[in-house]
Amino acid sequence: MTQQILERVAGYEHRFNALFEEYFDTVGAALDAPPSSRFTPECLRLLRELSLRGGKRIRVVLLHEAARLVTDEPVGGLDAAALSIELLQTHGLVHDDLIDDSPTRRGGPSTYYAYREQFPDHPQTALGLTVLAGDLALALSLRVLLEAEVPVAVRQAMVEVQTRAAADTFMGQIIDLERDFGAAPDEDVLHRVADYKSARYSILAPLRLGLLAAGEPLAPRDEELREYARLVGICGQMRDDYLDLFGDAAVMGKPTGTDLRDGKHSYTVRALLSAVDDAERRVVVAALGDRSCPPENVAAVREIAERRGVTGRMRADMHRHAQRASAVAAGWRSRWRDEAVTFFEQLPLWSVERAG
């Protein structure tokens, strides 16, 4: 990324964080919750805390850069779209942490574990409130679009984009859980999980929303948008799976080997199992799904992977998908603004190369 683009990205993040904080300052009154309810304000507090705790806001960046494909003038509706995107992300984080039984998120307690601490003697209440907190974030993500000050047709199209993105993400979660049952999945299955679970709401939806807000019809380029999002989503998931075993725990803020211990048939595990001999396979399979797998066993699996060249092959695959995505974006120059197209050309390789 050029310095100019990085400064623009930082500007989007800074401005949105202030917008998100302001949103949570006022949403409680807009909900019209019963005055007697103690749990509703606490639910909003936990959603606020999780939402404002961090994150790179890459979806917000994609939204604004998508609008810049059409114009560098101010575009109405982007704030509402940005809030909708990040509230949907909050919904996903709440439910992901429940599904994965994760105690932490972004350096703080997950919503599920915060409720477990509040209700140690009522585990079903903690579980139920976590589900409902995620559901509330999803409802708010659609409501903020319904209240957007844009033409009715644009508003309707935006709500449809987010509704489809949410449904695709839920299906992605389902096939992600399904992936780890039965035989080890082939590459096409892993690509499909990455597309549905991540790419469609994190890449495709912001692209579509930004273009809609800028008044651009989606139909002429929607297939290209889908392919770009799919490829970026695949190389991004490959990178996450790669870092889970080979990354720096201090940089990532979490221990390595989590996917291995959880028994996830990730891109890394697939690459490993296709490269090892029988003795090495036994080491990998023994660690796979062992929640108590000690760090030294994870290190042994990592050493096998490095010796067998898995790191190099995975990095080559990531770069291959990133280059294909960049080539798709390069084809947009005949229609859209050159400066903004450059961002989308550079994004795939940047997303692969960043350290954390």
N, C-alpha and C positions, 0 to 999 in steps of 0.2 A: 504494500500500500504506500502511496506517496504521502509526504507530510501533510499536504493540503487535504487529502481525503481523511487522514487520521484525525486532523483537527476538526473536520466537519463531523466525523463520527463522535468525537468527544463532546461536541456541542449538542448533538442530538441527545446523548445520554444525560448530560447535565440538565438540559431543559426539561426532558421527560421526567427525571427524578423529582424535580420541583412540582411538575404537573401532577404526578402520581400522589405525592404527599398532600397536595391541595385537594385532590379528589377524595382521599380518605378522611380529610378534615370535614367534609360536607356530606358524605354518602349516608351516614347514620340518620341524619334528619330526613333525607329523601326517602329512606326505606319505610318510614312511618311504622316502626316496630312498636309493639305494646309497651307502654311505660313500665309495666310490672316485670318485664322480662329482664333477667340478669344475664342469661346466656347469650342473647343476641349481641349486646355490646362487646362481650368477651370474644365472640366469634369474629366480629369485625376487627377487634384489636389484634387477634392472631393473624388474620388475613393481611392486615396492614403491616404488621411486623415482618411477616414472610415476604411480602411484595416489595417492601422498601429495603430489605436487608442486602440486596446486591444483585448480581447478574449483569451481563454485558449489554443488555438491551439490543442485541443484534436484530431482533425482529422489528424494533422501532426504527433502527437504521435502515433496514431493507424497505420499510414502508415509505420513509421520506425519500430515499434514493429512487424508488420506483416512481414516485410523483415527479422527481427531477428528470426522469426519462422524457417526460412530456413538456415540462416548463420549469424555469427557475424562479417563477413568480410565486407568492404565497398561495397555498391551496387550502381551501376550507375542508373541514371534516377530518383532517389528519390527526388532530388531538383526540377526537373521539375514537378513531380507528386504532390509535396507539394504545389508549386505555383498554380498548376491547381486546387487543392482542395480548397485552400483559396480564389482564385479568384471566384470560383463558390459560395463559401460562401458569398463573398462580393455582388455578383449578388443577392443572396437571401435576404440579409439584405436590400439592396436598394429597392427591390420590396416589401418585407414584410412591410417596413415602409410606403410605398405608400399605400398599401392595407389597412393597419391598421390606416392610418393617424396619425402616431407616430411622435411627434416633436423631440424626442431625441433617441440616440443610443450610448451605451457605454460612457455615460457621456458627449456627445457632440450633436450637431444638426444632425438630420437625413439628408440624401441627399435631400430628398423631401423638407424639411423645409428650408434647406440652399438655394435651388433654389427659394422657395417662398419668402424668404427675399430679394433675388437679383432681383426678378421680381414681385414686389407686385401688379403691374397694369396689369400683363400678366399671369394669373393663368394657362392658357392652355400651355404656353411656359414652365412654371415651371414643370407642369405635364409631358409634352413631353420630356423635358431634363432629368427628373428623370428616365423615362422608358428607354430612350436611354443609360443613364449611366449604368443601370443594364444590358442592352443588351451588351454593350461594355465589361463589366466585364466577361460575359458569353463567348463572342467570344475570349477574351484573355485567358480564362481558357483552351480552346481547342487549341488555337494557340501555347501556351507554350508546350503542349504535342507533337504537330506536329513537333516542333523544338528540341525535346529531343534527346540527343545523345545516343540512344539505338538501337538495331537491329530493322529493319523495322517491323517484325512480332510483336515484343513487343510493339512498338509504336502504331501500328494499334489496338492491343488489348486494350491498355490503353485508346486510344481515344474512343473506343467503350464502355468501362466501364463508362467513364465520360459522354458520350452522353446519355447512358441509365439512369445514375443517374440523370442527369438534367431533362430528360423527366418524370421519375418517380416522381421527386420533384414537377414539374409543375402539374401533376395529383394529387399529394398530396395536393397542394394548392387549387385545384378546389374542391376536396371532403371535404376539411376543411371548405370552405365557404358553401358548400352544406349541411354540417352536422348541421348547425344552422338554417335550414329552416324545417318547418314541425314538426313532432313528435320528442321528445327527442330521441337521438340515443342510441342503445344498445351497450354493451361492444365491440362486434365484429367490429362495425363501428369505434369506438374510436381507437381500435387496428390497424385497416386498415389505418386510417389517420396518426397515429404515424409511421407506417411502411413506407408508401409512402412519407410523407412530410419530415421526418427526418432521419429515420434509414437507408434508402437506399443510401443516399448521405453522411451522417455523419459517418456511421459505416461500411456499406458493401463496398462502393466504396474505402475507404482507405485500407481496408483489401485486396481487390482484387488487387489494384494498387501495394501495397507493395509486395505481393506474385508474381505478374507478373514481377516486376522489379528484384526480386531475382531469376527469372527463374523457378518458380514453376507453374505447370499446375493447372488451377482452377477446372476443371471438377470433379476430384475425391472427392473433399470436398466442392463443391460449395453449395450444399443443406445445409450442416452444417453451412457454413458461413452465408447463408441467415437466418437460424433459430437463430443463435447467434445474428446477427445484429437486427433482428426483436424484440427479447426479450429485448436486451439492449435498443433499441429505445423505447419500451413500458414503461419500468420502468423509463427511463429518462424523458419521457413525463409526466408520473404520478408524478414524483418528481417536475417538473416545474409547473404543475397544482396545486400540493399540496402547494408549496412555494408561489404561487400567492395569496393564501388566508391566509396561516398559517405562512409564512416566516417573517423574520425580514427585514423591508424596508430599514433600514440603511445598512445592510449587502449586500442586493441585489442591492442597488442603484436605486430603483424605488418603487413607492407606491404599496401596496397590493390591491387586489380586482379589478385589471385591467380586467381580464377575465370576472368577474361577471358584471362589468359595460358595457363591450362590448357585453354581451349577448351570450358568448361562452358556448356551452354545453360541458364543459371539463370533465375530470375524476372526479374532485372535485364536480362539479355541479351535475353530475349523482349520485355520492355517497350520496350527500346531499338530493336530491329529493327522493331517495329510502329509506331514514331513517326518514323523518320528518312526523309529523301529519299535519292535515289540516291547523291549525292556523300557524304553522311554515312554511308550504309550501307557504302561502300567503306572508310572510316576504321575503322568498327567491325569489319568482317569481316577487315581486315588485322591488327588487334590480336588477334582471337579465335584462340586456339591458338598464338600466337607466344610461346614461352617466354622469348625474349630481348627482348620488348617493353619499351622503356625507359619510365621514369616519365612523361616528357613526352607520350608517346603515350597512356598511360592517362589522363593529365590532359586530353588532347584529347577522348577518349571521354566522360569525365566532364562536360566543358563542353558537349558536344553534348546529353547526357542532361538536364542542368540547363536548357539553352535550350529543349528540347522538352517540358519539364514532366514528365519521367519521374519525378523525385523526388516531386513532389506526387501523381501517380497511384499510385505504389507505396505511399506512406504512407497514402493513402485506402484502398487495398486491404487493407493490414495492419490498419487500424482496423476495416474492415468485418468481416473474419473474427474479429477479437478481440471485437467487439460481439456477433456471432452466438454465439461460445463462451460469453460471459458470460450471454447469454439462456438457453442450455442449462443452465448451472449454477444460474441463478435458479429454474428449475423443480424443483430438488431440495429446496426449502424445505418442501414438503409431506411430505417423508419424513425428512430429516436435520437435524442441529443447525444453527441459524441462523448462529452465529458461524463455524463451519467452512465453511459454504456461501459466506459473504462472501469468504473467502480465494480460493475458486475463481472467484468472480465477478470479483474484482479482478486475478487473475493474468494473464489474457490481455493486457489493456492495459498492465500493468506490464512484461510480457515484451517488448512492442513498443517501449515508451518508454525502457527502460534503455539506457545509452550504450555499455556494453561487455560 
